[in-house]
Amino acid sequence: MRGIVPPDPESKASNLEYAVIYVPKRSRNRFAASCVDIKSCAADALDDADPENKFFAARVSGPSKSSEGQFIYYLVEWLE
């Protein structure tokens, strides 16, 4: 996963999470924290996804702080 800081198991600075992401197209691989809604499990993310309204279930890594000072999440995989 190029461009992603790997999770540090001791600090928990960046975690692998399930989420619903609001995004116009699924062509991006990083998302502002304001577009990401963390869920407790994959089933919850899939249940809350609404592709017709641009809400997609995914597994993400984050949050990380970008060079611009924003908190972002990186895409690990889209859930179907």
VEXVEX-771576 format. One line per field, with one value per atom (N, C-alpha, C): residue number from 1; residue in three letters; atom name; x, y, z. Coordinates in Angstrom, 2 decimals, padded with zeros to 5 digits. Layout:
BEGIN
num <- NUM,...;
residu <- Ala,...;
atome <- CA,...;
east <- X,...;
north <- Y,...;
up <- Z,...;
***
This chain:
BEGIN
num <- 1,1,1,2,2,2,3,3,3,4,4,4,5,5,5,6,6,6,7,7,7,8,8,8,9,9,9,10,10,10,11,11,11,12,12,12,13,13,13,14,14,14,15,15,15,16,16,16,17,17,17,18,18,18,19,19,19,20,20,20,21,21,21,22,22,22,23,23,23,24,24,24,25,25,25,26,26,26,27,27,27,28,28,28,29,29,29,30,30,30,31,31,31,32,32,32,33,33,33,34,34,34,35,35,35,36,36,36,37,37,37,38,38,38,39,39,39,40,40,40,41,41,41,42,42,42,43,43,43,44,44,44,45,45,45,46,46,46,47,47,47,48,48,48,49,49,49,50,50,50,51,51,51,52,52,52,53,53,53,54,54,54,55,55,55,56,56,56,57,57,57,58,58,58,59,59,59,60,60,60,61,61,61,62,62,62,63,63,63,64,64,64,65,65,65,66,66,66,67,67,67,68,68,68,69,69,69,70,70,70,71,71,71,72,72,72,73,73,73,74,74,74,75,75,75,76,76,76,77,77,77,78,78,78,79,79,79,80,80,80;
residu <- Met,Met,Met,Arg,Arg,Arg,Gly,Gly,Gly,Ile,Ile,Ile,Val,Val,Val,Pro,Pro,Pro,Pro,Pro,Pro,Asp,Asp,Asp,Pro,Pro,Pro,Glu,Glu,Glu,Ser,Ser,Ser,Lys,Lys,Lys,Ala,Ala,Ala,Ser,Ser,Ser,Asn,Asn,Asn,Leu,Leu,Leu,Glu,Glu,Glu,Tyr,Tyr,Tyr,Ala,Ala,Ala,Val,Val,Val,Ile,Ile,Ile,Tyr,Tyr,Tyr,Val,Val,Val,Pro,Pro,Pro,Lys,Lys,Lys,Arg,Arg,Arg,Ser,Ser,Ser,Arg,Arg,Arg,Asn,Asn,Asn,Arg,Arg,Arg,Phe,Phe,Phe,Ala,Ala,Ala,Ala,Ala,Ala,Ser,Ser,Ser,Cys,Cys,Cys,Val,Val,Val,Asp,Asp,Asp,Ile,Ile,Ile,Lys,Lys,Lys,Ser,Ser,Ser,Cys,Cys,Cys,Ala,Ala,Ala,Ala,Ala,Ala,Asp,Asp,Asp,Ala,Ala,Ala,Leu,Leu,Leu,Asp,Asp,Asp,Asp,Asp,Asp,Ala,Ala,Ala,Asp,Asp,Asp,Pro,Pro,Pro,Glu,Glu,Glu,Asn,Asn,Asn,Lys,Lys,Lys,Phe,Phe,Phe,Phe,Phe,Phe,Ala,Ala,Ala,Ala,Ala,Ala,Arg,Arg,Arg,Val,Val,Val,Ser,Ser,Ser,Gly,Gly,Gly,Pro,Pro,Pro,Ser,Ser,Ser,Lys,Lys,Lys,Ser,Ser,Ser,Ser,Ser,Ser,Glu,Glu,Glu,Gly,Gly,Gly,Gln,Gln,Gln,Phe,Phe,Phe,Ile,Ile,Ile,Tyr,Tyr,Tyr,Tyr,Tyr,Tyr,Leu,Leu,Leu,Val,Val,Val,Glu,Glu,Glu,Trp,Trp,Trp,Leu,Leu,Leu,Glu,Glu,Glu;
atome <- N,CA,C,N,CA,C,N,CA,C,N,CA,C,N,CA,C,N,CA,C,N,CA,C,N,CA,C,N,CA,C,N,CA,C,N,CA,C,N,CA,C,N,CA,C,N,CA,C,N,CA,C,N,CA,C,N,CA,C,N,CA,C,N,CA,C,N,CA,C,N,CA,C,N,CA,C,N,CA,C,N,CA,C,N,CA,C,N,CA,C,N,CA,C,N,CA,C,N,CA,C,N,CA,C,N,CA,C,N,CA,C,N,CA,C,N,CA,C,N,CA,C,N,CA,C,N,CA,C,N,CA,C,N,CA,C,N,CA,C,N,CA,C,N,CA,C,N,CA,C,N,CA,C,N,CA,C,N,CA,C,N,CA,C,N,CA,C,N,CA,C,N,CA,C,N,CA,C,N,CA,C,N,CA,C,N,CA,C,N,CA,C,N,CA,C,N,CA,C,N,CA,C,N,CA,C,N,CA,C,N,CA,C,N,CA,C,N,CA,C,N,CA,C,N,CA,C,N,CA,C,N,CA,C,N,CA,C,N,CA,C,N,CA,C,N,CA,C,N,CA,C,N,CA,C,N,CA,C,N,CA,C,N,CA,C,N,CA,C,N,CA,C,N,CA,C,N,CA,C;
east <- 000.84,000.00,000.89,001.20,002.09,001.42,002.19,001.69,000.93,000.86,000.13,001.12,000.98,001.80,001.23,002.02,001.47,001.05,-000.01,-000.47,000.61,000.75,001.67,000.87,001.07,000.23,000.38,001.49,001.68,001.04,001.07,000.56,-000.91,-001.41,-002.77,-003.03,-001.99,-002.15,-002.98,-002.87,-003.61,-004.18,-005.49,-006.17,-006.81,-007.03,-007.85,-009.28,-010.17,-011.56,-012.50,-013.74,-014.81,-015.54,-015.98,-016.60,-017.55,-018.37,-019.17,-018.58,-018.26,-017.60,-018.53,-018.67,-019.39,-018.38,-018.56,-017.62,-018.36,-018.17,-018.86,-018.51,-017.22,-016.77,-015.80,-015.77,-014.88,-013.48,-013.03,-011.71,-010.63,-011.00,-010.04,-009.54,-008.38,-007.86,-007.58,-007.92,-007.83,-008.98,-009.45,-010.68,-010.55,-011.11,-011.15,-011.97,-011.59,-012.29,-013.77,-014.11,-015.51,-016.38,-015.78,-016.52,-016.60,-015.98,-015.87,-016.67,-017.54,-018.34,-017.90,-017.15,-016.61,-017.74,-017.68,-018.66,-017.95,-018.71,-018.12,-017.72,-018.37,-018.05,-018.42,-017.98,-018.25,-019.74,-020.47,-021.91,-022.62,-022.23,-022.84,-022.52,-021.29,-020.91,-021.72,-021.86,-022.63,-024.10,-024.66,-026.06,-026.33,-025.39,-025.58,-025.16,-024.54,-024.12,-025.35,-025.23,-026.30,-025.66,-025.24,-024.52,-025.27,-026.60,-027.37,-027.18,-026.90,-026.67,-025.19,-024.31,-022.86,-022.25,-022.88,-022.32,-021.90,-020.58,-020.03,-019.35,-019.51,-018.87,-017.42,-016.53,-015.12,-014.39,-013.18,-012.24,-011.17,-010.88,-009.96,-008.88,-007.80,-006.72,-006.64,-006.59,-006.50,-007.02,-007.14,-006.84,-005.35,-004.92,-003.56,-003.66,-002.63,-002.62,-001.89,-002.55,-001.95,-000.95,-000.20,000.77,000.07,-001.23,-002.00,-002.60,-002.41,-002.92,-004.31,-004.88,-006.20,-006.06,-007.08,-007.11,-007.74,-007.06,-007.53,-007.51,-008.29,-008.32,-007.91,-007.19,-006.76,-007.60,-007.97,-008.74,-007.87,-008.37,-007.74,-008.46,-009.80,-010.59,-012.04,-012.72,-014.14,-014.84,-015.91,-016.71,-017.89,-018.19,-019.32,-020.37;
north <- -001.17,000.00,001.24,001.66,002.80,004.08,004.91,006.19,006.15,004.99,004.85,004.55,005.25,004.96,003.71,002.64,001.42,001.63,000.94,001.08,000.63,001.38,001.04,000.37,-000.93,-001.65,-001.15,-000.50,-000.02,001.34,002.22,003.58,003.74,002.89,002.98,004.35,004.94,006.23,006.09,004.97,004.73,003.32,003.20,001.91,001.47,000.18,-000.35,-000.38,000.27,000.43,000.11,-000.24,-000.33,000.99,001.43,002.75,002.84,003.89,004.31,005.65,005.75,006.94,007.62,008.93,009.73,010.21,009.79,010.18,010.14,011.17,011.19,010.02,009.63,008.50,007.68,006.39,005.52,005.46,006.52,006.53,007.10,007.61,008.19,007.13,007.40,006.45,007.09,008.37,009.01,009.98,010.12,010.85,011.70,012.89,013.74,013.05,013.25,012.62,013.01,014.18,014.61,013.79,013.04,012.19,010.74,010.42,009.04,008.85,007.85,007.49,006.09,006.01,004.74,003.87,002.59,001.61,000.54,-000.19,-001.19,-002.48,-002.79,-004.03,-003.88,-004.84,-004.81,-004.87,-005.67,-005.79,-004.46,-003.69,-002.37,-001.44,-001.47,-000.62,-000.98,-002.26,-002.70,-002.35,-002.48,-002.13,-000.65,000.20,001.64,002.25,001.47,001.97,002.27,003.29,003.70,004.22,003.29,003.69,004.69,004.63,005.57,007.00,007.19,008.53,008.77,007.93,008.10,007.79,006.89,006.40,004.95,004.69,003.38,002.76,001.46,000.73,000.43,000.56,000.35,-000.02,-000.50,-000.67,000.39,001.14,002.27,002.19,002.92,003.05,004.52,004.77,006.16,006.35,007.55,008.76,009.07,009.74,010.25,011.74,012.46,013.90,014.15,014.84,015.12,016.26,016.48,017.57,018.93,018.96,020.20,020.42,019.46,019.59,019.03,018.35,017.76,016.29,015.78,014.36,013.63,012.55,011.80,010.30,009.58,008.12,007.62,006.51,005.88,004.64,004.44,003.28,002.03,000.99,-000.33,-001.20,-001.21,-001.94,-001.48,-001.55,-001.33,-002.61,-002.52,-003.70,-003.81,-005.00,-005.25,-006.06;
up <- 000.00,000.00,000.00,-001.15,-001.32,-000.83,-000.11,000.35,001.65,002.27,003.52,004.63,005.73,006.89,007.54,007.71,008.29,009.74,010.17,011.54,012.54,013.61,014.68,015.79,016.02,016.98,018.42,018.74,020.10,020.35,019.36,019.60,019.21,018.33,017.80,017.16,016.59,015.92,014.65,013.99,012.76,012.84,012.72,012.87,011.57,011.45,010.37,010.87,010.13,010.56,009.40,009.74,008.75,008.77,007.59,007.51,006.33,006.38,005.24,004.81,003.53,003.00,002.01,002.17,001.18,000.16,-001.08,-002.14,-003.49,-004.34,-005.63,-006.54,-006.58,-007.39,-006.57,-006.80,-006.04,-006.66,-007.26,-007.88,-006.96,-005.81,-004.88,-003.91,-003.27,-002.29,-000.94,-000.79,000.53,000.68,001.93,002.19,003.44,003.41,004.59,005.68,006.92,008.04,008.06,007.56,007.55,006.60,005.68,004.73,005.19,006.33,006.78,008.06,008.05,009.23,009.68,010.77,011.27,011.82,011.49,011.95,012.77,013.58,014.47,013.76,012.63,011.92,010.44,009.65,008.21,007.91,008.68,008.46,008.65,009.67,009.88,008.73,008.24,007.12,005.87,005.61,004.44,004.58,005.79,006.02,005.82,006.22,006.14,004.80,003.95,002.63,001.78,000.95,000.04,-001.25,-002.12,-003.33,-004.22,-004.25,-005.07,-004.61,-003.31,-002.75,-002.42,-003.01,-002.94,-001.56,-000.81,000.45,000.23,000.35,000.04,001.26,001.43,002.53,002.15,003.14,002.87,004.15,003.97,005.08,004.88,005.94,005.83,006.90,006.67,007.63,008.03,009.33,009.76,011.16,011.58,010.83,010.85,009.80,009.69,009.44,009.79,009.54,008.23,007.31,006.01,006.13,005.06,005.05,005.10,004.76,004.83,006.22,007.13,008.49,008.71,007.71,007.84,008.24,008.93,009.24,008.08,007.63,006.47,006.77,005.99,006.02,004.64,004.62,003.37,003.11,001.87,001.46,001.52,002.19,002.17,001.14,001.21,000.23,000.28,-000.88,-000.93,-000.53,000.20,000.60,-000.33,-000.74,-001.66,-000.96;
***
